[in-house]
Amino acid sequence: MVVGGDAGGMSAASQARRRRGPDDLQIVAFERGSYTSYSACGIPYWIGDVVGPRDRLIARRPEVFRDRFNIDVRVRHEVEEIDLAARRVVVRDGASGQRRAEPFDAMVVATGSVPVRPPIPGIEAAGVHGVQTLGDGEALRAELDSGRVRRVVVIGGGYIGLEIAEATHRRGFETTVLDMSPTPLGTFDPDVGSFVADAIRDMGIDLVLSEAATAIETLADGRVCCVHTAGGRELPADLVILGLGVRPDVALAHHAGIPLGSSGGIVVDRRMRTGVEGVWAAGDCVESIHRLSGARVVVALGTHANKQGRVAGINIGGGYATFPGVIGTAVTKICDLEVARTGLSEKEARASGYEYVTAFADSTTRAGYFPGAAPIRVKMTAERRSGRLLGAQIVGREDAAKRIDVCATAIWNEMTVEEVLGLDLSYAPPFSPVWDPVLVAARRADDAVQDDLAAAAG
Amino acid sequence: MVVGGDAGGMSAASQARRRRGPDDLQIVAFERGSYTSYSACGIPYWIGDVVGPRDRLIARRPEVFRDRFNIDVRVRHEVEEIDLAARRVVVRDGASGQRRAEPFDAMVVATGSVPVRPPIPGIEAAGVHGVQTLGDGEALRAELDSGRVRRVVVIGGGYIGLEIAEATHRRGFETTVLDMSPTPLGTFDPDVGSFVADAIRDMGIDLVLSEAATAIETLADGRVCCVHTAGGRELPADLVILGLGVRPDVALAHHAGIPLGSSGGIVVDRRMRTGVEGVWAAGDCVESIHRLSGARVVVALGTHANKQGRVAGINIGGGYATFPGVIGTAVTKICDLEVARTGLSEKEARASGYEYVTAFADSTTRAGYFPGAAPIRVKMTAERRSGRLLGAQIVGREDAAKRIDVCATAIWNEMTVEEVLGLDLSYAPPFSPVWDPVLVAARRADDAVQDDLAAAAG
């Protein structure tokens, strides 16, 4: 039985089916929403009319799972209770409203995440929207299309907040982004975040930083009219979008007695086992090991959910697979600006007890003389003395950000920046300068490591 | 003293200067050509009017080295003899024609490479051009601009051959490429090469495969008129371009008694020392260790030359640096087609004694629903049983090929395809599908490794 029919759950179901046929293993998946396996990450682009129509975001429909994989997917079915002792769940059919008990032998908990909603007055008002599910996206589009909206306030300047702000701005709405931190994209270092802030403002989006929302004010008809901040600002708004990210949706698991970790996610081992016999978990609701800090972290990303679901499914199917953890790789595009990160930010490195040096390299994405060469800045953080690469961040224009994957692969393998400098990376004028920007950053970081060593010795 | 004023030599000079001031170390560099530090890889793009003017290909002029770095660069000065016992060279000043002896304490041999010229009749005729130096490029451009040329035959379908063919085709010349192999780009596997062949033909370039040039015929005025092939074809040509690649230019070093390796390049250790006291070498003229095959190979690439020169210069300057070898990473773009490789081709893997499995993944460069998503095919070769990634090749359109660097970094670190599958690579719809194409290929390759294991066990 699979609880939750998105990336993690359906990957698990598909992989288990590949290894065990319908005679050997019945698979039923309950999904409280109306859709399975869609790209939540694509929602801002659909809102912004960059992609469409909506159904293109859906990777696989319930019928496909049913007909092709013999997986019984029931949408609009919410699991309300898991009884581990009795090995059964209580499911509510959203259409009929009826509840019924369903037995299971093995279970995958893939309940995903829920948007963070700050506990401020007005947060439940009409005109306050999340952007987590396709349903959220539909409601948001309907409002934007209604003609009632001119001014949009986005609360939260992380990935999703900025992506949705770009979407509403692109569609001609006056857009303001409100964020508590001094720079947006809080998982990036402030010196990189300030680049992003400039780019956002250059686009014509209003960016209010170092300010928390304290209340959402409504009119007599109950609709939002403005957002109040701790600093006393009043930001007029016909529509408020919550772009504060998500937290793991673990209420069901928690009530059932499935152990949660300090991060708030479900604790799993490398094979995605929860520790409760026959119960697996995958996707946004689980915690993962960060390979650099050793910390348990929750990272809500479709790519992890797919991998974790695959691992759970292979193991349920009798195979052997493990999920080896994360290193915090992420990428986004805001208008023409590409930003990416991997490993530890400076703040995370400090919190993990690392001492480090940093270095920047400003370069171009192609040979400087080649048409389309765009600026790229690579920042690297390396451990003092060992020179081990701890983190990298990239800001740039076209063709900049995907280079983060080289840094991610280097970090994964615990390379030093000196070793990175030796890497045999591809070179041709349409693709990079003769020293790839990643190599230039590694060279600078290696210089910084050596200088630090010399200073410590002298 | 530096012999050869391009990437390898001038990187060495600059790095040595950074560590040892002009009072401590005099640096003189002799370059037989008229330019220093230019991008040879950029020449086809300059010929094709993609980049220009010519001087944009020059990274640093002799004056800059002289004025800013106190490096005495003498262009149009050819070193004709190295006398290791007497620690002096004989230099010929191209302007005056005079020869003179110059002493040295330490030397960097950075004589680069020379184009391969098959020993066939007519190879020295007017109208037969190389594309190795900026001077070659100038001569070729002058001919193309003369109005005398309509039909171009390019001998050799490797990187440089295809790049120059695209350039002449782009400028409206009827272009034919002749290659001895059944598919172009011989360092790629034939199944990838056949993709390239189709793309070349689709562009309107004539591609004659499995045919060697046997003679270049000339008219009464001495100019070329056609190329004869072993199969009896006659390819009409007003201009012939040699795109057969290069071999190390080691005549000078060889006569001086500096040891050469079986690959034909100068033997160096990891610090770029030739084994002759005080004599270093860097760039296209040296051989490197291939980290996968263990073989000594010569790879003429600006990126290696820069790194090797840097290493030599640091060591000469009293520091410590090493060049860790190569794994055969390369990338090129032919019209809209991007192709890249790293590690061993199937042929190379066999020659090195590896048994292996292969797998393909066809995917898109962005989320399938995202505008601009372009096709990408990733091929991976993994060692039987161990699953170690041995090689990867990528063919695709926009934003495809640079992903080879992830494979290169994985190979560098001796990862298995199963480990690659676990990598935390960046994901967002504008940058990749939720499973990056590299991960899909790794998944397929891992399946192939497991299937092979099962078959061997069963």
Interface residues (C-beta under 8 A of the other chain):
Chain A: A7 S39 C41 G42 Y45 V50 V51 R56 L57 Y159 L301 G302 T303 H304 N306 K307 T322 F323 P324 G325 V326 I327 G328 T329 A330 V331 T332 K333 E338 A340 T342 A367 G368 Y369 F370 P371 D399 A401 K402 R403 I404 D405 V406 A408 T409 A410 W412 N413 M415 E419 L421 G422 L423 D424 L425 S426 Y427 A428 P429 P430 F431 S432 V434 W435 D436 V438
Chain B: A7 S39 C41 G42 Y45 V50 V51 R56 L57 Y159 L301 G302 T303 H304 N306 K307 T322 F323 P324 G325 V326 I327 G328 T329 A330 V331 T332 K333 E338 A340 T342 A367 G368 Y369 F370 P371 D399 A401 K402 R403 I404 D405 V406 A408 T409 A410 W412 N413 M415 E419 L421 G422 L423 D424 L425 S426 Y427 A428 P429 P430 F431 S432 V434 W435 D436 V438
